[in-house]
Amino acid sequence: MKKFLSVIMVSFALVSFAQDQPIKYNQLPKTGQQFINKHFGAKQVGSVMLDDDYFSKEYKVYLVNGTKVEFDGNGSWKEVDGNRNTIPTGFVSTKVLNYVKKSFPNTTITKIERDRNEIEIKLNNGLELKFDKNGNFKKIDN
């Protein structure tokens, strides 16, 4: 019983430690700051949160227009979510942008998310496009 209670206490401590905490913009890794400055402007930042769990760090930047930008622990972008609003695309690969412009000419990108193997884009018409890490189109989700 003591072992069981110890495991529960340690689990609770780890879970409570892994909550988002507000930080200042200058505490965001430099790479993340440069990304925000270039594509949005630092004056657009509403708040910055750090999700520091036991194994990794993640940063979330909330802009005053409702856009959320997520970064990994090194400050590399993971997700840009415009919350149904068009997002800037200066950081999106040319290959992906060309595919979107050619295949869906009257749409805009409202969300982009990437991981090691895949890029997922959401368009303002509700379609979700998936690409491999090199920008090659894979499939449409709707």
C-alpha positions in Angstrom: 0.0 0.0 0.0 2.8 2.4 0.8 4.4 1.7 -2.6 1.1 2.4 -4.3 0.7 5.7 -2.5 4.2 6.7 -3.3 3.7 6.1 -7.0 0.5 8.1 -6.9 2.2 11.0 -5.1 5.1 11.0 -7.6 2.7 10.9 -10.5 0.7 13.8 -9.1 3.8 15.8 -8.5 5.0 15.3 -12.1 1.5 16.2 -13.5 1.3 19.4 -11.5 4.8 20.3 -12.5 3.9 20.1 -16.2 1.5 23.0 -16.3 1.8 26.0 -18.5 3.4 29.0 -16.8 3.5 32.5 -18.0 7.0 33.9 -19.0 8.3 37.1 -20.5 8.8 37.3 -24.3 12.6 37.7 -23.8 12.6 34.3 -22.1 11.5 32.7 -25.3 14.5 31.1 -27.1 16.2 33.6 -29.6 15.1 31.4 -32.6 11.5 31.8 -31.5 11.8 35.5 -31.0 13.4 35.9 -34.4 10.5 33.9 -36.0 7.9 36.1 -34.2 9.7 39.3 -35.1 10.1 38.4 -38.7 6.6 37.1 -39.4 4.3 38.8 -36.9 6.2 41.6 -35.1 7.0 41.5 -31.3 4.3 44.2 -30.7 1.7 41.6 -31.6 2.6 39.3 -28.7 -0.1 39.1 -26.1 1.4 36.4 -23.8 4.0 33.7 -23.8 3.6 30.4 -21.9 6.2 27.8 -21.0 5.1 24.1 -20.8 8.1 22.6 -18.9 7.4 19.0 -18.2 9.8 16.5 -16.9 11.2 15.4 -20.3 10.8 18.5 -22.6 10.0 22.1 -23.0 7.5 23.7 -25.3 6.6 27.4 -25.7 3.2 28.9 -26.8 3.0 32.5 -27.9 -0.5 34.0 -28.1 -0.8 37.0 -30.4 -3.3 39.8 -29.8 -5.2 38.8 -33.0 -5.9 35.3 -31.6 -3.1 33.5 -33.5 -1.2 30.9 -31.5 2.4 29.9 -32.3 4.0 26.9 -30.7 7.8 26.3 -30.5 9.8 23.3 -29.3 12.4 23.7 -26.5 15.0 25.1 -29.0 12.6 27.7 -30.4 11.9 26.0 -33.7 8.2 26.5 -34.7 5.9 23.5 -34.5 2.6 25.0 -35.2 1.0 28.3 -36.3 -2.7 28.4 -35.7 -4.6 31.5 -37.0 -7.9 30.4 -35.4 -9.6 30.5 -38.8 -7.8 33.6 -39.9 -5.1 33.6 -42.6 -1.6 33.3 -41.4 1.6 34.6 -43.0 3.4 32.0 -45.2 6.9 33.4 -45.5 8.2 30.4 -43.5 6.3 27.7 -45.4 8.3 25.8 -48.0 7.9 26.9 -51.6 7.0 23.4 -52.7 4.0 23.3 -50.3 2.9 26.9 -51.2 3.1 26.1 -54.9 0.9 23.0 -54.5 -1.7 25.0 -52.4 -1.8 27.9 -54.9 -2.1 25.6 -57.9 -4.6 23.1 -56.5 -6.7 25.5 -54.3 -6.2 28.9 -55.9 -9.0 30.7 -54.0 -8.0 29.6 -50.5 -5.7 30.7 -47.7 -3.7 28.9 -45.1 -5.2 29.2 -41.6 -3.1 26.7 -39.7 0.2 24.8 -40.3 1.7 22.1 -38.1 4.9 20.1 -38.5 6.7 17.3 -36.8 9.7 15.2 -37.8 7.9 13.4 -40.6 4.9 15.4 -41.7 3.5 18.9 -42.4 -0.3 19.4 -42.0 -2.0 22.5 -43.4 -5.5 23.6 -42.9 -7.2 25.9 -45.4 -9.9 28.4 -44.9 -12.4 26.1 -46.8 -11.9 23.5 -44.0 -9.7 21.1 -46.0 -6.7 19.6 -44.3 -3.7 18.8 -46.5 -0.9 16.5 -45.5 2.7 16.6 -46.9 5.8 14.7 -46.1 8.7 16.4 -44.4 10.1 17.3 -47.9 6.9 19.1 -49.0 5.5 16.3 -51.2 1.7 16.1 -51.1 0.4 13.0 -49.4 -3.4 13.3 -49.0 -6.4 15.4 -48.2 -8.4 15.1 -45.0 -11.7 16.8 -44.6 
